[in-house]
Amino acid sequence: MVLSAGSLNRRIQVQRVTKTPDGYGGFNSEWNDHGPAIFARRRDVSDVERLSAGAWNNKLVTRFIIRATAFGKGIRRTDRLVHEGFTYEISGIKEVPDTRAFLEITAETEETL
């Protein structure tokens, strides 16, 4: 897999939750855009990969590759991504092997494409 800035041809938006007290001992959660939309490379995980990992469910699992900027390194597993109108929950973030210039974000959505 050759990665370059030109292979980052999709736009994703990171969202972060803000929790405010609701006055009854609980919290109201509100998701807001966090930072600007960023370029990413998208690759959906195949059914074979999901089966071999023992992770078969009705969720679409996708890997997004982004640049390892200061903003990218600040993305948390508690954040979520929005891409082409679909919301993805982040399940993992790691550096791409053999380079420190990119990060891979694994995320999943229950929405159907």
Backbone hydrogen bonds in HBPLUS format (Angstrom, degrees):
<---DONOR---> <-ACCEPTOR-->    atom                        ^
c    i                          cat <-CA-CA->   ^        H-A-AA   ^      H-
h    n   atom  resd res      DA  || num        DHA   H-A  angle D-A-AA Bond
n    s   type  num  typ     dist DA aas  dist angle  dist       angle   num
A0007-SER N   A0004-SER O   3.01 MM   3  5.45 149.1  2.10 111.4 120.0     1
A0008-LEU N   A0005-ALA O   3.20 MM   3  5.55 160.6  2.24 109.3 115.2     2
A0010-ARG N   A0040-ALA O   2.86 MM  30  5.06 149.2  1.96 156.4 161.6     3
A0040-ALA N   A0010-ARG O   2.76 MM  30  5.06 147.3  1.87 136.8 142.4     4
A0012-ILE N   A0038-ILE O   2.86 MM  26  5.47 160.4  1.90 156.8 163.0     5
A0038-ILE N   A0012-ILE O   2.84 MM  26  5.47 156.8  1.89 161.1 163.0     6
A0013-GLN N   A0082-VAL O   2.96 MM  69  5.10 158.4  2.01 144.6 151.5     7
A0082-VAL N   A0013-GLN O   2.84 MM  69  5.10 144.5  1.97 142.1 153.4     8
A0034-HIS N   A0014-VAL O   2.75 MM  20  5.40 166.0  1.77 151.8 147.3     9
A0015-GLN N   A0080-ARG O   2.80 MM  65  5.28 160.5  1.84 156.0 156.3    10
A0080-ARG N   A0015-GLN O   3.04 MM  65  5.28 156.4  2.10 145.1 150.2    11
A0016-ARG N   A0032-ASN O   2.95 MM  16  5.67 155.0  2.01 162.6 164.3    12
A0032-ASN N   A0016-ARG O   3.11 MM  16  5.67 164.6  2.14 143.1 146.5    13
A0018-THR N   A0030-GLU O   2.82 MM  12  5.26 150.8  1.91 141.9 151.5    14
A0030-GLU N   A0018-THR O   2.94 MM  12  5.26 150.2  2.03 142.6 152.3    15
A0020-THR N   A0028-ASN O   2.97 MM   8  5.31 156.6  2.02 147.0 153.9    16
A0028-ASN N   A0020-THR O   2.76 MM   8  5.31 163.6  1.78 159.1 162.3    17
A0022-ASP N   A0026-GLY O   3.09 MM   4  5.59 159.0  2.13 125.3 126.3    18
A0041-ARG N   A0065-ILE O   2.89 MM  24  4.95 146.2  2.01 133.3 144.3    19
A0065-ILE N   A0041-ARG O   2.86 MM  24  4.95 153.7  1.93 138.6 147.5    20
A0043-ARG N   A0063-ARG O   2.90 MM  20  5.23 139.7  2.07 145.7 157.5    21
A0063-ARG N   A0043-ARG O   2.78 MM  20  5.23 168.9  1.79 146.5 150.3    22
A0045-VAL N   A0061-VAL O   2.79 MM  16  5.50 172.2  1.80 149.7 152.4    23
A0050-ARG N   A0046-SER O   3.11 MM   4  6.43 161.1  2.14 149.2 154.4    24
A0051-LEU N   A0047-ASP O   2.88 MM   4  6.08 159.4  1.92 150.8 156.2    25
A0052-SER N   A0048-VAL O   2.94 MM   4  6.09 165.3  1.96 152.3 156.3    26
A0053-ALA N   A0049-GLU O   3.07 MM   4  6.18 137.0  2.26 141.1 151.8    27
A0055-ALA N   A0050-ARG O   2.95 MM   5  5.22 161.2  1.99 164.8 160.0    28
A0054-GLY N   A0051-LEU O   3.00 MM   3  5.05 155.8  2.06 103.5 111.0    29
A0060-LEU N   A0109-THR O   2.85 MM  49  5.36 157.3  1.90 164.7 163.5    30
A0109-THR N   A0060-LEU O   3.00 MM  49  5.36 149.9  2.09 141.7 150.7    31
A0062-THR N   A0107-ALA O   2.78 MM  45  5.41 172.1  1.78 167.4 170.1    32
A0107-ALA N   A0062-THR O   2.86 MM  45  5.41 167.5  1.88 164.3 168.6    33
A0064-PHE N   A0105-ILE O   2.81 MM  41  5.07 166.6  1.83 148.7 151.8    34
A0105-ILE N   A0064-PHE O   2.70 MM  41  5.07 169.8  1.71 157.8 160.9    35
A0066-ILE N   A0103-LEU O   2.88 MM  37  5.34 159.3  1.92 152.5 159.5    36
A0103-LEU N   A0066-ILE O   2.80 MM  37  5.34 157.8  1.84 150.5 157.1    37
A0068-ALA N   A0101-ALA O   2.77 MM  33  5.08 161.2  1.80 126.4 124.7    38
A0073-LYS N   A0069-THR O   2.92 MM   4  6.13 158.8  1.97 152.6 157.7    39
A0074-GLY N   A0071-PHE O   2.97 MM   3  5.13 144.7  2.10 103.0 114.2    40
A0075-ILE N   A0072-GLY O   3.24 MM   3  5.53 168.3  2.25 110.2 113.5    41
A0079-ASP N   A0076-ARG O   3.09 MM   3  5.33 160.6  2.13 106.0 112.2    42
A0081-LEU N   A0088-TYR O   2.91 MM   7  5.03 164.3  1.93 148.2 153.0    43
A0088-TYR N   A0081-LEU O   2.72 MM   7  5.03 168.7  1.74 155.4 158.3    44
A0083-HIS N   A0086-PHE O   2.91 MM   3  5.36 158.8  1.95 153.2 158.5    45
A0086-PHE N   A0083-HIS O   2.97 MM   3  5.36 168.0  1.98 119.9 123.3    46
A0089-GLU N   A0108-GLU O   2.84 MM  19  5.38 159.7  1.88 158.1 151.5    47
A0108-GLU N   A0089-GLU O   2.91 MM  19  5.38 154.1  1.98 143.7 149.8    48
A0091-SER N   A0106-THR O   2.78 MM  15  5.61 169.7  1.79 149.7 153.2    49
A0092-GLY N   A0106-THR O   3.27 MM  14  5.06 141.1  2.44 144.2 138.4    50
A0106-THR N   A0092-GLY O   2.82 MM  14  5.06 159.6  1.86 143.1 149.9    51
A0094-LYS N   A0104-GLU O   2.99 MM  10  5.37 152.7  2.07 144.5 153.3    52
A0104-GLU N   A0094-LYS O   2.72 MM  10  5.37 170.3  1.73 167.8 171.3    53
A0096-VAL N   A0102-PHE O   3.21 MM   6  5.71 168.2  2.23 134.2 133.3    54
A0099-THR N   A0096-VAL O   3.40 MM   3  6.07 151.0  2.49 139.8 139.8    55
